[in-house]
């Protein structure tokens, strides 16, 4: 296992998916992991110091670990099978170690909140072209789990993502305010 850190968070425009880029702590190798929007927003919010009024899922999981007297010792990204990444959360409660199977995105979000180290299997890390070395038009990410020709995506702008969510919520609110009872149709129970 090699210790890594969250180097960047971005959007893969070819698949419209979010990608978290893990980089080895004392080197240049990276590991891109495609993740969901909610997990990307959770990671980005924490990295940018954005605090929500109510705890979100990763905040809740963090609070449960702490409330039970647990310590997250480490997160390990262990393997990839059929384009799916696997991770483990190593938690110690009352001196008893527990290994919890988890998605890397959730594990990373919780590890960041608890300031726990993140590790990746050595064979998952690969040499990639850095964004500065790639021509702007040549950036293309492979399918999850693939490695050839990948250059890291641009960083996620949490402010822009928040503005987009706010606009979407406002649009939904305007739409709902304009609905009439007959717009819902007739339902029979």
Residue, then its C-alpha position, 0 to 999 in steps of 0.5 A: x500500500x502507498x499513502x496518497x492524498x486527494x490531489x484534485x477533484x474534477x469533471x470528466x467531460x467525456x462521460x459527464x462524471x466526477x473524478x477524484x484524483x489521488x496522488x502518491x504522497x511522496x511521488x508523481x503517480x496518481x489514481x483517478x476514481x470516477x465517483x458520483x455527484x453527491x460524493x464529489x460535492x461532499x468531498x469538495x465542500x469539505x476541502x473548501x471549508x463549506x459547512x452545512x446547516x444540517x449534517x449530510x451523510x458523510x458528516x453523519x457517518x463521521x459523527x457515528x464513528x466518533x460517538x461510538x468511540x471509534x478511530x478511523x485508522x486508515x482507508x485503503x483503496x484495494x482493487x478494481x474489478x470490472x471498472x468498480x473500485x473497492x476500498x476498506x475503512x479500518x476502524x478501531x473501537x474499544x481496542x478492537x479493529x474492524x475492517x469495513x467494505x466501502x466505496x472509495x468515494x465514501x471512504x475518502x469523504x469520511x477520511x478527510x473529515x477525520x483526518x485519516x490517512x488514505x492508501x492505495x494498492x501499489x498496482x493501482x497507481x500509474x504514471x499519468x500525464x499531468x494537466x500542465x503537460x497536456x494540450x487543452x484539446x487533448x484531455x480525455x479520460x478513459x473508462x473507469x479503471x483504464x489508464x492509458x492516455x489519461x490526463x487529470x481533469x480540471x479542478x471542481x469549482x465548488x462555488x459554481x456547483x453550488x450556484x448551479x444547484x441553487x439555480x435548479x432549486x429556484x427553477x423547481x420552486x417557480x415551477x411548483x408555484x405555478x402548478x394547479x391542482x388539475x395539472x396533477x391529473x386524476x388518481x384512483x386509489 
